[in-house]
Amino acid sequence: MTPAATLPALTNEEVARYSRHLIMPEVGMDGQRKLKAARALCIGAGGLGSPVALYLAAAGVGTIGIVDFDEVDYSNLQRQIIHGTPDVGRSKLASAKSRLNALNPEVEVVTHELALSSQNALALFADYDFVVDGTDNFPTRYLVNDACVLSGKPNVYGSIFRFEGQASVFAAAGGPCYRCMFPEPPPAGLVPSCAEGGVLGILPGVVGTLQATEAVKLILGAGEPLVGRFLLFDALKMRFRELTVRKAPDCPVCGEHPTVTELIDYEQFCGVAPAADAPPAPAAADPAADGAATVEELKRRIDRDDPFLLLDVRETREFEICRIPGSVLIPLGDLPSRLSELKGRDDIIVHCKSGVRSGKAVRLLHEAGYAGARNLAGGILAWIDRIDPTLPKY
């Protein structure tokens, strides 16, 4: 953080803007000057990144960096409150920057339109005082943790799923890191993403606000930050619980004899395809190259009334929203125990929402002897985009 002697002065306009801070003994003029000098990096402009960035900007954090490469979609608006309906189709970074500039023009918003990777994380983190993790996947979560430890930057952590949220501060001086608690990720596919399992739209507002609070406390040096404490929030029961997290001497990153001394291939470490954190592949890519079926091929086969099985491995709630005609629903989690229902059927096209879960289902089917099973590239979203736009997209 910036030494007190070199903290920036506040303008008359800033004094008026932050007056409710200035009369608090925990903040005051010096504290607000610390906020103005601080540089925060938000990973993601989504559900968690929205309240984090909004409250950090409102609080007067002088420089807010945001990392993202996505566009605003209608399905984002239920929880990503930094964006509005007119922003659909717009870059999330452009949308977020406009909103933050309107909220507080005194704050500098720096946008980084890229996918965070082991090649760019350390250089990116070097320009900031701390990192706020608003990611929703394990490869990026471990990448953020390791990059924070190696660069000596606190990691203000948050995660959300359905009605449950978590928050902590990792990699602070003398405190544990994320790997002290979770040395290795769960097996790929065991924990569904928010896109697969859903999330209460209000939940990221609660957890993101907790993260913003922890970030401000770190800047001010006030209170008791969530260092060594892991906060669990259950929105259904409206209950908070707290776990103690100790710095692990054998932690592979921050322990006494670390084995991870540079950033690694996190997609391989977490057992997922490298494309999981990358921008979408060009539409011209050929799905047939990896044996996948296209939605155009599926449409022709349906029109010809070919004898094949169209297997939908989404959840029942998704099936109720929209479905491809003639599809049979067996949710991915139920598939291992219901393989007998597919007996005698080898010509199978499997689909989900976007092609990720169905890819897992196809691998399971191949291992079970259904060698003819194929994935539908792009899932039902591709079907809606290119075949039947009358269906609702979620």
Buried (B, 14 or more C-beta within 10 A) or exposed (E): BBEEEEBEEBEEEBBEBBEEBBEEEEBBBEBBBBBBBBBBBBBBBBBBBBBBBBBBBBBBBBBBBBBBBBBBBEEBBBBBBBBBEEBBEBBBBBBBBBBBBEBBEBBBBBBBBBBBBBEBBBEBBEEBBBBBBBBBBBBBBBBBBBBBBBBEBBBBBBBBBBBBBBBBBBBBEEBBBBBBBBEEBEEBBEEBBBBBEBBBEEBBBBBBBBBBBBBBBBBBEBEEBBBBBBBBBEBEEEEEEEEEBEBBEEBBBBBEEBEBEEBEEBBEBBBBEEEBBEEEEEEEEEBEEEEBBBBEBBBEBBEEEEEBBBBBBBBEEBBEBBBBEEBBBBBBEBBEEEBEEBEEBBEBBBBBBBBBBBBBBBEBBEEEEBEEBBBBBBBBBBBBBBBBEEBEBB
